Amino acid sequence: MSALQDNFAEIIQMISIICLIALSVSILLLIIRVMKGPSNADRAVALDAIGINIMAFAALLAIILITPNFNDIVLLIGILLFIGTVAIAIYLEKGDLIDTEDD
């Protein structure tokens, strides 16, 4: 049984490293999309996807390092990502974040 557990741990480590490499490539391609995006909406979607990839990166690091300490970081990134997405959506819709008009 111990040999099976050792093989399983090695497989999990290899798959996690492969996923980290794939996430790194994805983040690099999304950075290119942010820089070259044809519209501001495309840039906003790419920024949102970068945030999701960073969350996945932190979660995979928690799996590789076998520690639950990164779970709080993943939740914090998710909350900040949601607030940022809402702010970008408001900016793209209205053109400003804070309504300063007096009606």
HUKA-V159115 format. One record per residue. PHI is phi in whole degrees, 0 to 359 (NA if undefined). OMEGA is omega in radians with two decimals (none if undefined). Layout:
BEGIN
phi,omega
PHI,OMEGA
PHI,OMEGA
END
This chain:
BEGIN
phi,omega
NA,-3.11
293,3.13
295,3.11
295,3.11
294,3.10
295,3.10
296,3.13
297,3.12
296,3.11
294,3.13
295,3.12
298,3.13
297,-3.12
294,-3.14
295,3.12
296,3.12
293,3.08
298,3.11
293,3.08
297,3.11
295,3.12
297,3.10
295,3.11
296,3.11
296,3.12
298,3.13
296,3.10
297,3.11
294,3.10
291,3.06
297,3.07
297,3.12
295,3.11
295,-3.11
286,-3.04
258,-3.02
313,-3.12
292,3.13
220,3.13
292,3.10
295,3.09
296,3.10
295,3.13
295,3.12
295,3.12
295,3.09
296,3.10
296,3.13
293,3.07
297,3.11
298,3.11
295,3.10
294,3.09
293,3.06
298,3.13
295,3.11
299,3.14
295,3.12
294,3.10
294,3.07
297,3.09
296,3.10
290,-3.11
294,-3.10
276,3.13
52,3.11
218,3.10
272,-3.06
293,-3.12
279,-3.12
297,3.10
295,3.12
294,3.11
298,3.11
295,3.12
297,3.10
298,3.12
297,3.12
295,3.13
296,3.12
295,3.11
297,3.13
298,3.12
295,3.12
295,3.11
295,3.13
296,3.12
294,3.13
296,3.10
295,3.14
296,-3.13
292,-3.12
281,-3.02
257,-3.12
95,3.03
211,-3.10
270,-3.08
249,3.13
281,-3.09
255,-3.13
285,3.03
257,-3.13
269,none
END
